[in-house]
Amino acid sequence: MIDPKFLRENPDAVRAGIAKKHIKCDLDAILALDEKRRALIADAESLRAKQKSANNEMAQLPKGSPEFIAKVQEMKAVSAEVKAADAELSAIEAEWNEAVLNIPNLPDESVPEGRDESENVVVREHGEVPADADYQQAHYDIEWIEQILDLRRGAKVSGAGFPFFVGDGAKLARGLINFFLNEADEAGFQEIGVPFLVNADSATATGQLPDKEGQMYQTVEDGLYAIPTAEVPLTNFFRDEIIEESDLPIYRCGHSACFRREAGSHGKEVRGLNRVHQFDKVELLKWVKPETSMDELESLRAYAESLLVKLGLPFRTLLMCGGDMGFTNCKQYDLEVYAAGQKRWLEVSSCSNFGSFQARRAKIRYRNGETGKPEILHTLNGSGLAVPRVFVAIIENGLQEDGRIRLPDALVPYVGKQFIEKL
């Protein structure tokens, strides 16, 4: 969440940031609630001071004297007032804590204006888009695709959006995961095996709740949430902790299955592996000092791009405009690969700087080496990378005229062959 002090002192700047993101948020109601909350805090403190003063006065009086008895009655009245004030304050605090969670992170000044994806800015293009050829096909239209990717049986077993990877398809998916993890390890990201279910506090800390509650799968009896990304458990690794400044920056990575309901998705965007409810992804996390976070974002973006370069996939990098950026992000890049069969760009990574937004919600701080005082740090994350759409681009771009699929050289050691072909 944003700094409450900044909110009170700079309401116009907060309004401008919300407007730039094109998010509905009744800031005036939240500010009025904060004013009422602070007034109640002052009243409660005044009553407690009155209670303490009366208690001190009573201690100086002879027990049983008329003055003592009168002071006892006064104390009872003040105590009742304190109790009522604390109850009212507790209710307002709960309302305030819930309301402030609905204020989005404010976009950085470098984020371009814009309402939707049509106004994102292409900042890099790499590789040649394959020339049109008669034999190019969308992955879901390849005649023998069920030998490596069985969507039909996945739908039978679980529902649409839960694919089976079969044979060489399973080897390719696993090979991509291992390739991503090995590359991350070489880049200095320590691997962490993460839980696939998290509690509401964890989902709230990273901003999935209350913003994306309708997109998450939830267990009924335990109230746990299936993670939409390893970002959630990884970020919460340090929740409610103070990190020593000398330990920063911290780089971590984690592979996980990701679960997303994707409510409201439809049309060609959801065909095949374009948009699924369960998929594998390697996530990259950074915990850094505030003054370095924008440089860390650029290095994170460059690292994610390097994976696509090594895979030989044509891609472009977009700087997201305010209206197409996530609720929790202050600056975001999306990486898209070109899929020759569908003749369209598919997002495979988002690299984001959250500033202090997540860390404040999660109470993750670092101890300043000079002052010894705890300070809020910054968090960043990026996909490094997501498997399904990279799988799609490899299949569609690698489809040969003879029907075989040529794999990128970087994946041959992981899959054990250069070509996937019909059995």
C-alpha positions as CSV (number, residue, x, y, z in Angstrom):
1,M,0.0,0.0,0.0
2,I,1.1,3.6,-0.3
3,D,2.5,5.5,2.6
4,P,-0.4,6.9,4.7
5,K,1.7,10.0,5.5
6,F,2.3,10.6,1.8
7,L,-1.5,10.2,1.1
8,R,-2.4,12.8,3.7
9,E,0.2,15.3,2.6
10,N,-0.1,14.8,-1.2
11,P,-3.7,13.9,-2.0
12,D,-3.6,15.6,-5.4
13,A,-0.5,13.6,-6.4
14,V,-2.3,10.4,-5.3
15,R,-5.4,11.4,-7.4
16,A,-3.2,12.0,-10.4
17,G,-1.6,8.6,-10.0
18,I,-5.0,6.8,-9.7
19,A,-6.2,8.7,-12.8
20,K,-3.1,7.7,-14.8
21,K,-3.9,4.1,-14.0
22,H,-7.6,4.6,-14.9
23,I,-8.6,2.8,-11.8
24,K,-11.8,3.6,-9.9
25,C,-11.1,4.5,-6.3
26,D,-13.1,6.8,-4.0
27,L,-10.1,8.7,-2.5
28,D,-12.2,11.4,-0.9
29,A,-14.1,8.8,1.1
30,I,-10.8,7.2,2.2
31,L,-9.3,10.6,3.2
32,A,-12.5,11.4,5.2
33,L,-12.2,8.1,6.9
34,D,-8.6,8.8,7.8
35,E,-9.5,12.2,9.2
36,K,-12.2,10.6,11.4
37,R,-9.7,7.9,12.5
38,R,-7.1,10.4,13.5
39,A,-9.7,12.5,15.4
40,L,-10.8,9.3,17.3
41,I,-7.1,8.6,18.1
42,A,-6.7,12.0,19.6
43,D,-10.0,11.7,21.6
44,A,-8.9,8.3,22.9
45,E,-5.5,9.6,23.9
46,S,-7.1,12.6,25.7
47,L,-9.5,10.3,27.6
48,R,-6.6,8.0,28.6
49,A,-4.7,11.1,29.9
50,K,-7.8,12.1,31.8
51,Q,-8.1,8.6,33.3
52,K,-4.4,8.6,34.3
53,S,-4.7,12.0,35.9
54,A,-7.8,11.0,37.9
55,N,-6.1,7.8,39.0
56,N,-3.1,9.8,40.3
57,E,-5.4,12.2,42.1
58,M,-7.4,9.3,43.7
59,A,-4.1,7.8,45.0
60,Q,-3.5,10.9,47.0
61,L,-6.9,10.8,48.8
62,P,-7.8,8.9,52.0
63,K,-9.6,5.7,51.1
64,G,-13.3,5.9,52.1
65,S,-13.4,9.7,52.2
66,P,-16.2,11.5,50.3
67,E,-13.6,12.9,47.9
68,F,-12.2,9.4,47.3
69,I,-15.7,7.9,46.7
70,A,-16.5,10.8,44.3
71,K,-13.2,10.2,42.4
72,V,-14.0,6.5,42.1
73,Q,-17.3,7.4,40.4
74,E,-15.5,9.8,38.1
75,M,-13.0,7.0,37.3
76,K,-15.8,4.6,36.4
77,A,-17.3,7.2,34.1
78,V,-14.0,7.9,32.4
79,S,-13.2,4.2,32.1
80,A,-16.5,3.7,30.3
81,E,-15.8,6.5,28.0
82,V,-12.3,5.0,27.2
83,K,-13.8,1.6,26.6
84,A,-16.4,3.1,24.2
85,A,-13.8,5.2,22.4
86,D,-11.5,2.3,22.0
87,A,-14.3,0.2,20.5
88,E,-15.2,2.9,18.0
89,L,-11.6,3.4,17.1
90,S,-11.1,-0.3,16.6
91,A,-14.0,-0.4,14.2
92,I,-12.7,2.6,12.3
93,E,-9.2,1.2,12.2
94,A,-10.5,-2.0,10.6
95,E,-12.5,0.0,8.1
96,W,-9.5,2.2,7.3
97,N,-7.1,-0.8,6.9
98,E,-9.5,-2.4,4.4
99,A,-10.1,0.9,2.5
100,V,-6.4,1.8,2.1
101,L,-5.7,-1.6,0.5
102,N,-7.9,-0.5,-2.4
103,I,-5.6,2.4,-3.4
104,P,-3.4,1.3,-6.2
105,N,0.4,1.8,-6.4
106,L,1.2,5.1,-8.0
107,P,2.9,4.9,-11.4
108,D,6.4,6.3,-11.9
109,E,6.8,9.5,-13.8
110,S,8.5,7.6,-16.7
111,V,5.3,5.5,-17.2
112,P,3.5,6.7,-20.4
113,E,0.0,8.0,-20.4
114,G,-2.6,5.6,-21.9
115,R,-5.9,3.8,-21.3
116,D,-5.3,0.3,-22.7
117,E,-2.8,-2.0,-24.4
118,S,-3.1,0.0,-27.7
119,E,-1.1,2.8,-26.0
120,N,1.8,0.7,-24.7
121,V,5.2,1.7,-26.1
122,V,7.5,-0.7,-27.9
123,V,11.0,0.0,-26.5
124,R,12.9,-3.0,-28.1
125,E,12.5,-5.4,-31.0
126,H,14.7,-8.4,-31.5
127,G,14.9,-11.1,-34.2
128,E,13.2,-11.5,-37.5
129,V,9.5,-12.3,-37.7
130,P,9.3,-15.5,-39.8
131,A,8.1,-14.9,-43.4
132,D,4.7,-16.3,-44.2
133,A,4.7,-19.9,-45.4
134,D,1.9,-22.2,-46.4
135,Y,2.9,-24.9,-43.9
136,Q,2.7,-22.6,-40.9
137,Q,0.0,-23.5,-38.5
138,A,-1.3,-22.5,-35.1
139,H,-0.2,-25.1,-32.6
140,Y,-3.8,-26.2,-31.9
141,D,-4.4,-26.8,-35.6
142,I,-1.4,-29.1,-36.1
143,E,-2.8,-32.5,-37.2
144,W,-0.7,-34.6,-34.8
145,I,-0.6,-32.1,-31.9
146,E,-2.3,-34.5,-29.4
147,Q,0.9,-36.6,-29.5
148,I,2.6,-33.9,-27.5
149,L,-0.2,-31.7,-26.2
150,D,-3.6,-33.1,-25.3
151,L,-6.1,-30.3,-24.6
152,R,-9.1,-32.5,-25.2
153,R,-8.3,-35.0,-22.5
154,G,-7.2,-32.3,-20.2
155,A,-10.7,-30.8,-20.5
156,K,-12.2,-34.2,-19.9
157,V,-10.2,-34.7,-16.7
158,S,-10.3,-31.2,-15.2
159,G,-11.9,-28.7,-17.5
160,A,-10.8,-26.3,-20.3
161,G,-7.5,-24.7,-19.7
162,F,-5.9,-27.7,-17.9
163,P,-3.6,-29.3,-20.6
164,F,-1.8,-32.6,-20.7
165,F,1.8,-32.5,-22.0
166,V,2.6,-35.8,-23.6
167,G,5.9,-37.6,-24.6
168,D,8.2,-35.1,-26.3
169,G,5.8,-32.3,-25.3
170,A,6.3,-33.2,-21.7
171,K,10.1,-33.3,-22.2
172,L,10.0,-29.9,-23.9
173,A,8.0,-28.3,-21.1
174,R,10.3,-29.9,-18.5
175,G,13.4,-28.9,-20.5
176,L,12.2,-25.3,-20.6
177,I,11.8,-25.2,-16.8
178,N,15.3,-26.7,-16.3
179,F,16.8,-24.3,-18.8
180,F,15.1,-21.3,-17.1
181,L,16.3,-22.5,-13.6
182,N,19.8,-23.1,-14.7
183,E,20.1,-19.7,-16.4
184,A,18.7,-18.0,-13.3
185,D,21.2,-19.8,-11.1
186,E,24.1,-18.6,-13.3
187,A,22.7,-15.1,-13.1
188,G,22.8,-15.2,-9.3
189,F,19.3,-16.0,-8.4
190,Q,19.1,-18.5,-5.5
191,E,16.5,-21.2,-6.2
192,I,13.7,-21.7,-3.7
193,G,11.1,-24.4,-3.8
194,V,7.8,-22.7,-2.9
195,P,4.4,-23.8,-1.4
196,F,1.6,-23.8,-4.0
197,L,-1.0,-22.8,-1.5
198,V,-0.9,-19.6,0.6
199,N,-3.0,-17.9,3.2
200,A,-5.0,-14.7,2.9
201,D,-2.3,-12.6,4.6
202,S,0.2,-13.7,2.0
203,A,-2.1,-12.9,-0.9
204,T,-3.0,-9.5,0.6
205,A,0.7,-8.6,1.1
206,T,1.5,-9.0,-2.6
207,G,-1.7,-7.3,-3.7
208,Q,-3.6,-10.3,-5.1
209,L,-6.3,-9.5,-2.4
210,P,-8.5,-7.7,-2.6
211,D,-7.7,-6.7,-6.2
212,K,-7.8,-10.2,-7.9
213,E,-9.9,-12.2,-5.6
214,G,-12.2,-13.4,-8.4
215,Q,-9.2,-14.7,-10.4
216,M,-7.9,-17.0,-7.7
217,Y,-8.8,-20.6,-6.8
218,Q,-9.6,-21.0,-3.1
219,T,-10.0,-24.0,-0.9
220,V,-13.2,-24.1,1.0
221,E,-12.3,-25.7,4.4
222,D,-8.9,-24.2,4.9
223,G,-9.3,-20.8,3.3
224,L,-6.1,-21.2,1.4
225,Y,-5.4,-19.8,-2.1
226,A,-3.8,-21.7,-5.0
227,I,-0.9,-19.4,-6.1
228,P,-1.3,-17.4,-9.4
229,T,2.5,-17.1,-9.5
230,A,5.5,-18.0,-7.3
231,E,5.8,-14.2,-6.7
232,V,3.3,-14.6,-3.9
233,P,5.1,-17.2,-1.7
234,L,8.5,-15.8,-2.6
235,T,7.7,-12.3,-1.7
236,N,6.2,-13.4,1.6
237,F,9.4,-15.3,2.5
238,F,10.5,-12.2,4.3
239,R,7.1,-11.0,5.5
240,D,7.2,-9.3,9.0
241,E,11.0,-9.4,9.0
242,I,13.9,-7.0,9.1
243,I,16.8,-7.7,6.7
244,E,20.3,-6.4,7.3
245,E,21.4,-3.8,4.8
246,S,24.6,-5.7,4.1
247,D,22.5,-8.6,2.8
248,L,20.9,-6.5,0.1
249,P,20.3,-6.9,-2.8
250,I,18.7,-10.4,-2.5
251,Y,17.9,-12.3,-5.7
252,R,15.7,-15.4,-5.6
253,C,13.9,-17.6,-8.2
254,G,11.3,-20.3,-7.9
255,H,9.5,-22.7,-10.2
256,S,5.9,-23.4,-9.6
257,A,2.6,-24.4,-11.1
258,C,0.4,-21.3,-11.4
259,F,-3.4,-21.3,-11.1
260,R,-5.6,-18.6,-12.6
261,R,-9.4,-18.7,-13.1
262,E,-9.1,-16.2,-16.0
263,A,-12.7,-15.3,-15.6
264,G,-14.2,-13.4,-18.5
265,S,-11.5,-14.5,-21.0
266,H,-12.8,-15.6,-24.4
267,G,-12.2,-15.9,-28.1
268,K,-9.0,-16.7,-29.9
269,E,-6.9,-15.5,-27.0
270,V,-7.9,-18.6,-25.0
271,R,-7.4,-21.2,-27.7
272,G,-4.8,-23.9,-27.1
273,L,-2.1,-22.8,-24.7
274,N,-2.7,-19.1,-25.3
275,R,-4.5,-18.7,-21.9
276,V,-4.8,-21.6,-19.5
277,H,-5.9,-22.1,-15.9
278,Q,-2.8,-24.1,-14.9
279,F,0.7,-23.5,-16.2
280,D,4.4,-23.7,-15.1
281,K,6.6,-20.6,-14.7
282,V,9.9,-19.6,-13.2
283,E,9.6,-16.4,-11.2
284,L,12.4,-14.0,-10.3
285,L,12.3,-11.9,-7.2
286,K,14.5,-9.0,-6.0
287,W,14.6,-7.3,-2.6
288,V,16.6,-4.1,-3.0
289,K,17.3,-0.6,-1.5
290,P,15.0,2.1,-2.8
291,E,17.6,4.1,-4.6
292,T,18.6,1.1,-6.8
293,S,15.2,-0.3,-7.7
294,M,14.8,1.4,-11.1
295,D,18.3,0.2,-12.2
296,E,17.4,-3.2,-10.9
297,L,14.2,-3.2,-13.0
298,E,16.3,-2.5,-16.1
299,S,18.7,-5.3,-15.4
300,L,15.7,-7.7,-14.7
301,R,14.2,-6.8,-18.0
302,A,17.5,-7.3,-19.8
303,Y,17.9,-10.7,-18.2
304,A,14.5,-11.9,-19.3
305,E,15.2,-10.7,-22.8
306,S,18.5,-12.6,-22.8
307,L,16.5,-15.9,-22.3
308,L,14.5,-15.2,-25.5
309,V,17.7,-14.3,-27.4
310,K,19.3,-17.7,-26.4
311,L,16.1,-19.5,-27.5
312,G,16.3,-17.7,-30.9
313,L,12.8,-16.3,-30.6
314,P,11.7,-13.0,-32.1
315,F,10.4,-10.7,-29.4
316,R,9.5,-7.2,-28.5
317,T,9.5,-5.4,-25.2
318,L,6.7,-3.0,-24.2
319,L,6.8,-0.3,-21.6
320,M,3.3,-0.5,-20.2
321,C,1.1,2.6,-20.2
322,G,-0.7,3.7,-17.0
323,G,-4.0,2.1,-17.9
324,D,-2.6,-1.3,-18.8
325,M,-0.3,-1.7,-15.8
326,G,-1.0,-3.9,-12.8
327,F,-2.6,-2.6,-9.6
328,T,0.5,-3.1,-7.5
329,N,3.1,-1.9,-10.1
330,C,4.8,1.4,-10.3
331,K,6.6,0.5,-13.6
332,Q,6.2,-2.5,-15.8
333,Y,7.7,-4.0,-19.0
334,D,6.0,-6.9,-20.9
335,L,8.0,-9.2,-23.2
336,E,6.1,-10.7,-26.1
337,V,7.2,-13.4,-28.5
338,Y,6.0,-13.8,-32.1
339,A,4.0,-17.0,-32.9
340,A,4.3,-17.6,-36.6
341,G,1.3,-19.9,-36.9
342,Q,-1.1,-17.5,-35.3
343,K,0.7,-14.4,-36.7
344,R,0.4,-12.7,-33.4
345,W,2.4,-11.6,-30.4
346,L,2.1,-13.5,-27.1
347,E,3.2,-12.2,-23.7
348,V,5.7,-14.4,-22.0
349,S,7.0,-12.2,-19.2
350,S,6.2,-9.2,-17.1
351,C,9.0,-7.4,-15.3
352,S,7.8,-5.0,-12.6
353,N,9.0,-2.6,-10.0
354,F,6.6,-2.4,-7.0
355,G,8.6,0.3,-5.2
356,S,7.7,0.1,-1.5
357,F,4.1,-0.9,-2.2
358,Q,4.3,-4.7,-1.5
359,A,7.0,-4.3,1.2
360,R,4.8,-1.9,3.2
361,R,1.8,-4.3,3.0
362,A,4.1,-7.2,4.0
363,K,6.1,-5.3,6.6
364,I,9.4,-6.2,5.0
365,R,12.1,-3.8,6.1
366,Y,15.9,-3.5,6.1
367,R,18.1,-2.1,8.9
368,N,20.0,1.0,7.8
369,G,23.6,0.3,8.4
370,E,24.4,3.9,9.5
371,T,21.3,4.8,11.6
372,G,20.4,1.3,12.8
373,K,16.8,2.1,12.1
374,P,14.4,-0.2,10.0
375,E,13.4,1.3,6.6
376,I,11.0,0.0,3.9
377,L,12.8,-1.6,1.0
378,H,11.7,-2.1,-2.6
379,T,10.6,-5.4,-4.3
380,L,10.7,-6.4,-7.9
381,N,9.6,-9.4,-9.8
382,G,9.7,-10.8,-13.3
383,S,8.8,-14.0,-15.2
384,G,11.9,-15.8,-16.2
385,L,9.9,-17.3,-18.1
386,A,6.3,-18.7,-18.4
387,V,6.3,-22.1,-20.1
388,P,3.0,-22.3,-22.2
389,R,3.5,-19.4,-24.6
390,V,7.2,-20.0,-25.0
391,F,6.2,-23.6,-25.8
392,V,3.7,-22.2,-28.4
393,A,6.3,-20.0,-30.1
394,I,8.8,-22.8,-30.3
395,I,6.3,-25.1,-31.8
396,E,4.9,-22.6,-34.3
397,N,8.1,-21.0,-35.3
398,G,10.0,-24.3,-35.4
399,L,7.4,-26.1,-37.6
400,Q,9.2,-27.2,-40.8
401,E,7.8,-27.8,-44.2
402,D,8.2,-31.6,-43.7
403,G,6.0,-31.4,-40.6
404,R,8.8,-31.8,-38.0
405,I,9.4,-29.2,-35.3
406,R,12.9,-27.9,-34.9
407,L,13.9,-27.0,-31.4
408,P,16.3,-24.2,-30.4
409,D,19.9,-25.3,-30.1
410,A,19.9,-24.1,-26.4
411,L,17.2,-26.7,-25.6
412,V,18.7,-29.8,-27.3
413,P,20.7,-30.8,-24.2
414,Y,17.6,-30.6,-22.1
415,V,15.2,-32.4,-24.5
416,G,17.8,-34.8,-26.0
417,K,17.0,-34.2,-29.6
418,Q,16.9,-31.4,-32.3
419,F,13.5,-32.3,-33.8
420,I,10.1,-33.3,-32.5
421,E,8.2,-35.3,-35.1
422,K,5.0,-37.2,-35.7
423,L,5.1,-40.8,-34.4
